[in-house]
């Protein structure tokens, strides 16, 4: 992607550098992974590569009978096997899984980019290292649960429903602490990105995990609903949209099921006038364009101090002009494909609302591929807090820019949202960072960086961004009585 002005063009031209697909053996069809075996369901659906619209595989669509079989297998494994193992023995399995994932990381990364649309550099250099790290981290906790909670006892069967933006990473965030705490699992991946979860089932077999400890069932909303409402489930962990989170909360009301919900976000990235501008611009780009903006904690609202707004925007536009949109398997690609036609329609509609509301749209000149689902990196200026693009989660590569004069005004604007998942603060003053972070109603506040994750650090939100924490000791407590 190049700037229109020749003087601002990227002087470097890159030859295509695609990662080979040969390392991945995609089956024509996949069953359900129940009780350590592959089981076929009566119905099936297609999973499509968003960058080419190529059908990758037929995947089984689990109905109530299959959901029941998976829960039954998880209960049997919990009672007969997993709950009877000493913590150090559970740790051995988790360590084994972590090592296998690391050994097969290239295979997982290619499959993730094919099925999800994200750039291979992100799958390879961010997602997969974190997946292994999560299993290694919680393996270390498995024989130390008394340090997390007095008289620690597992809940039992955990139903886990994960989204399509980080399919394998969200699987690790859910499964690793559940198994370390002594629970068994029934996991449902998103219907548009099931393949890495199904490949993970092979890892469970390779690690000789006892049958029924991890069960993976695929399907759409009705499969997730049947899993949530199953009477023999003790714990529900969900990551996804706020609307679905509300439905889950209503469905379990009046039961003794434990619930953690990690939902939507509309994070503010606050840039003060003493911030290092080039560093802040990189953080802004990472905050909103990482994974095509398909990030619940994406910095989709940029709040810039008024006296440096012009400079920050000029440098931001120049940096956006160097971003490369295209083939997710190309190692030069910065922004890959939008995950689905449905999500592309939502992004397109909300961006059109921004136009109608009078905000000024800007995108660098960009040639998008002919096939697949694509949206150019976009920013809106002239945005007010009343605009829908400043209030609603777009979940795409669209940035809304607002300005502020004082730290108090910045905090008020940042908190003026129904969400409260994350925020970023850019300033040279440590005292200002601490004051602003203390005032923000956000579960995670990054200082002079954005989108940094570690398995030892808890992550979660306030308000309509959900409740409960994942990562660290806090993420373990959610799976203990």
Secondary structure, 3 states (H helix, E strand, C coil): CCCCCHHHCCCCCCCCCECCCCCCCCCCEECEEECCEEECCCEEEEEECCCCCCEEEEEEECCHHHHHHHHHHHHHHHHHCHHHCCHHHHHHHHHHHHHHHHHCHHHHHHHHHHHHCCCHHHHHHHHHHHHHHHHHHHHHHCCCHHHCCCCCCECCEEEEECCCCCHHHHHHHHHHHHHHCCCEEEEECCCCCCHHHHHHHHHHHHCCCCCCCEEEECCCHHHHHHHHHCCCCCEEEEECCHHHHHHHHHHHCCCCCEEEEECCCCCEEEECCCCCHHHHHHHHHHHHHHHHHCCCCCCCEEEEEHHHHHHHHHHHHHHHCCCCECCCCECCCCECCCCCHHHHHHHHHHHHHHHHCCCEEECCCCCCCCCCCCCCCEEEECCCCCCHHHHCCCCCCEEEEEEECCHHHHHHHHHCCCEECEEEEECCCHHHHHHHHHHCCCCEEEECCCCCCCCCCCECCEECCEECCECHHHHHHCCEC
